[in-house]
Amino acid sequence: MSRILVLPGSQWQIPLVRKIKELGHQAIVVSPEENAPCKGVANEYFQSDIFEIDVIKQYCKENNVEAVMSDECDIAMPVVAELGKYLKVPALSDQDAALYTDKFLMREFCAKHGFMTPEYCLCKTVEDVINFFRRIQRPIIIKPLDSNASHGVFKISTEEELKKYFGISLSFSRTKKAILAERFINGTEFTIDGIVTPNAHYTLAISEKKHFKHNANIANELYFTHQNKDYDYEKMKACNDAFVMKSGLRYGLTHAEYKFEGGNYYLIEIGARGGGNLISAVITQYMSGYDTYKYLIECALGKINNANFPIQKAYQNRASVLKFFETPNKGGKVTDIRGMDYLEEEFDVKNFHLNFKIGDNVEEAKNDSARIGYYIACSENVERLNNVIYNIQERFQIRVI
């Protein structure tokens, strides 16, 4: 039995904590909240800001911590790297943590190694962004260097918008007071989740994304299949595999976002962790048939091996969806919620959550973490999944005034 530190204590870490315990180990959770979602699930709980590195190091020393882990959380990756180095246990290197969280470093890596990348610029002042905007004369995206959940990400079409949103975007950059500006890629967006071993990177699931009408930067649907008649998924896989293997990442989960334009796939960003909202905990494991958390825990405990993760024929027709609920009538006070019984009883609905209750006020999401709720459905084929989606659209209703 080993003592494994997990951070932070959000709801997205609960499946990892449960898997640690299922395998006979002790899960110790560190999080700043007094009552984080993981508190009641973990063997032990330590309340601390995850960026109080010295405090956590002392706790690890006094409590015989033997491994450190996190998933579905970009901002925790540099902390995992630092703690892994201190404890002398397997974890991300400092270089891995920087590359897989700093969006400017990702762009530089792409440019250096010949991957498709849009025009981009590291900007410390609003004047820097204005000069870049004038030079390319195209709509751009501005984004913090190392934020998550689409905080501080804005599409810019005018200099007035730049002046309005630059300060907000800059405020979400954690390690450097700068932002990334890049040409807006007007194409279909995808996510691709995988797992890397010392000898290969394997794709576990790919989704085609749709976005809310009120904000094109916020996804409202991720539709997962292993094939797509309109897009060459093998080409995207090869591009993503090459990036990961050239980066030298030794083991772990990966989650990347790409956009398709002019016959090419452009990397938007990539993380050395699984996809959020339970993509890695539920969807990729269903789509691939592999217990990826078991492998991740083994590696964190020093048992790094060249396991193989090809998609077996029995799973190649599977399909899944992560669907975020629309805010009705642009928001208001919730008076009724109908159709919960279907979400609870439908076998293919693997998970769902509402971030509100009757009597609460809801509004259209301003970033990923402000979406009002979601469901995950997983089916043996596309036809079955589409039927479930249709039934939810017909039966589940949120009413507001």
Backbone hydrogen bonds, N-H to C=O, Kabsch-Sander energy under -0.5 kcal/mol:
donor,donor_aa,acceptor,acceptor_aa,energy
4,I,2,S,-0.6
4,I,26,Q,-3.1
5,L,67,A,-3.0
6,V,28,I,-3.2
7,L,69,M,-1.6
13,Q,10,S,-1.5
14,I,11,Q,-0.9
17,V,13,Q,-2.5
18,R,14,I,-2.6
19,K,15,P,-2.1
20,I,16,L,-2.3
21,K,17,V,-2.0
22,E,18,R,-2.6
23,L,19,K,-1.9
24,G,21,K,-1.8
25,H,20,I,-2.2
26,Q,2,S,-3.0
28,I,4,I,-3.1
28,I,26,Q,-0.6
29,V,27,A,-0.5
29,V,44,E,-2.4
30,V,6,V,-2.3
31,S,46,F,-1.6
36,A,33,E,-0.6
38,C,9,G,-2.1
39,K,36,A,-1.8
41,V,38,C,-1.5
42,A,38,C,-2.3
43,N,27,A,-1.9
44,E,27,A,-1.7
46,F,29,V,-3.0
48,S,31,S,-1.6
48,S,46,F,-0.7
52,E,49,D,-2.0
53,I,51,F,-1.9
56,I,52,E,-2.1
57,K,53,I,-2.7
58,Q,54,D,-2.0
59,Y,55,V,-1.9
60,C,56,I,-2.7
61,K,57,K,-2.3
62,E,58,Q,-2.2
63,N,59,Y,-1.6
64,N,61,K,-0.6
65,V,60,C,-1.8
66,E,3,R,-3.1
67,A,3,R,-0.9
69,M,5,L,-2.7
76,A,73,C,-0.7
77,M,74,D,-1.8
80,V,76,A,-2.4
81,A,77,M,-2.3
82,E,78,P,-2.2
83,L,79,V,-2.7
84,G,80,V,-2.6
85,K,81,A,-2.0
86,Y,82,E,-2.0
87,L,83,L,-2.8
88,K,84,G,-1.1
89,V,84,G,-2.1
97,A,93,S,-2.6
98,A,94,D,-2.1
99,L,95,Q,-2.6
100,Y,96,D,-2.6
101,T,98,A,-1.2
102,D,98,A,-2.6
103,K,101,T,-0.7
103,K,145,L,-2.8
106,M,102,D,-1.8
107,R,103,K,-1.7
108,E,104,F,-2.5
109,F,105,L,-2.5
110,C,106,M,-2.4
111,A,107,R,-2.5
112,K,108,E,-2.3
113,H,109,F,-1.9
114,G,110,C,-0.6
114,G,111,A,-0.6
115,F,110,C,-2.4
121,C,181,A,-2.5
123,C,121,C,-0.5
123,C,179,I,-2.8
129,V,125,T,-1.5
130,I,126,V,-2.4
131,N,127,E,-2.4
132,F,128,D,-1.9
133,F,129,V,-2.9
134,R,130,I,-2.5
135,R,131,N,-1.8
136,I,132,F,-2.1
137,Q,133,F,-1.8
140,I,156,I,-2.2
141,I,182,E,-2.9
142,I,154,F,-2.5
143,K,180,L,-2.0
145,L,178,A,-0.7
151,H,148,N,-1.9
153,V,150,S,-1.5
154,F,142,I,-2.3
154,F,152,G,-0.5
156,I,140,I,-3.5
162,L,158,T,-1.6
163,K,159,E,-2.2
164,K,160,E,-1.6
165,Y,161,E,-2.4
166,F,162,L,-2.2
169,S,165,Y,-2.5
170,L,166,F,-2.7
171,S,167,G,-1.7
172,F,168,I,-0.6
172,F,169,S,-1.3
173,S,170,L,-1.6
174,R,172,F,-0.5
178,A,176,K,-1.9
179,I,123,C,-2.7
180,L,143,K,-2.8
181,A,121,C,-2.6
181,A,179,I,-0.5
182,E,141,I,-2.1
183,R,119,E,-2.6
184,F,139,P,-2.6
186,N,184,F,-0.7
187,G,185,I,-1.6
188,T,260,F,-0.6
190,F,258,Y,-2.9
191,T,207,S,-1.9
192,I,256,A,-2.4
193,D,205,A,-3.0
194,G,254,T,-2.1
195,I,202,Y,-2.2
196,V,252,G,-3.2
197,T,200,A,-3.0
200,A,197,T,-0.6
202,Y,195,I,-2.9
204,L,193,D,-3.1
205,A,193,D,-1.7
206,I,225,T,-0.6
207,S,191,T,-2.3
208,E,223,Y,-2.2
209,K,189,E,-2.7
210,K,221,E,-2.3
212,F,215,N,-0.5
212,F,218,I,-2.3
215,N,212,F,-0.5
218,I,215,N,-1.7
219,A,217,N,-0.5
220,N,210,K,-2.2
221,E,210,K,-1.5
222,L,322,L,-2.2
223,Y,208,E,-2.4
224,F,222,L,-0.6
224,F,320,S,-3.2
225,T,206,I,-1.7
231,Y,228,N,-0.9
233,Y,231,Y,-1.2
236,M,232,D,-1.4
237,K,233,Y,-2.7
238,A,234,E,-2.3
239,C,235,K,-1.9
240,N,236,M,-2.6
241,D,237,K,-3.2
242,A,238,A,-2.1
243,F,239,C,-2.0
244,V,240,N,-2.3
245,M,241,D,-2.6
246,K,242,A,-2.4
247,S,243,F,-1.6
248,G,244,V,-0.8
248,G,245,M,-0.6
249,L,244,V,-1.0
252,G,196,V,-1.5
254,T,194,G,-2.3
255,H,271,G,-2.1
256,A,192,I,-2.3
257,E,269,E,-2.8
258,Y,190,F,-2.2
259,K,266,Y,-2.2
260,F,188,T,-2.6
261,E,259,K,-0.5
261,E,264,N,-2.6
264,N,261,E,-1.8
266,Y,259,K,-3.4
266,Y,264,N,-0.6
267,L,116,M,-0.8
267,L,265,Y,-0.5
268,I,257,E,-3.4
269,E,257,E,-1.3
271,G,255,H,-2.8
273,R,271,G,-1.2
279,I,276,G,-1.3
280,S,275,G,-1.9
282,V,278,L,-2.4
283,I,278,L,-1.2
284,T,279,I,-3.1
286,Y,282,V,-1.9
287,M,283,I,-3.2
288,S,284,T,-1.9
289,G,285,Q,-2.0
292,T,290,Y,-1.5
295,Y,291,D,-1.3
296,L,292,T,-2.3
297,I,293,Y,-2.6
298,E,294,K,-2.2
299,C,295,Y,-2.4
300,A,296,L,-2.2
301,L,297,I,-1.4
302,G,299,C,-2.0
303,K,298,E,-2.8
304,I,302,G,-1.0
307,A,305,N,-1.3
312,Q,310,P,-0.6
315,Y,312,Q,-1.8
316,Q,313,K,-1.1
318,R,315,Y,-1.4
319,A,379,S,-2.3
320,S,224,F,-1.8
321,V,377,A,-2.3
322,L,222,L,-2.3
323,K,321,V,-0.6
323,K,375,Y,-2.6
324,F,220,N,-2.4
325,F,373,G,-1.9
330,K,327,T,-1.1
331,G,328,P,-2.5
332,G,362,V,-2.2
334,V,360,D,-3.1
335,T,399,R,-2.9
336,D,399,R,-1.3
338,R,397,Q,-2.9
342,Y,339,G,-0.6
343,L,339,G,-1.4
344,E,340,M,-2.2
345,E,341,D,-1.9
346,E,342,Y,-2.5
349,V,346,E,-1.2
350,K,348,D,-1.0
350,K,376,I,-1.9
351,N,376,I,-1.3
353,H,374,Y,-2.3
355,N,372,I,-3.1
359,G,334,V,-2.4
360,D,357,K,-2.3
362,V,332,G,-2.8
364,E,330,K,-0.7
368,D,149,A,-1.8
369,S,149,A,-0.7
370,A,367,N,-1.3
371,R,368,D,-1.3
374,Y,353,H,-2.2
375,Y,323,K,-2.1
376,I,351,N,-3.2
377,A,321,V,-2.0
378,C,348,D,-2.6
379,S,319,A,-3.1
385,L,381,N,-2.0
386,N,382,V,-2.9
387,N,383,E,-1.6
388,V,384,R,-1.9
389,I,385,L,-2.5
390,Y,386,N,-2.2
391,N,387,N,-2.3
392,I,388,V,-2.2
393,Q,389,I,-2.3
394,E,390,Y,-2.0
395,R,391,N,-2.4
396,F,392,I,-2.6
397,Q,338,R,-2.3
397,Q,395,R,-0.5
399,R,336,D,-2.7
401,I,333,K,-1.9
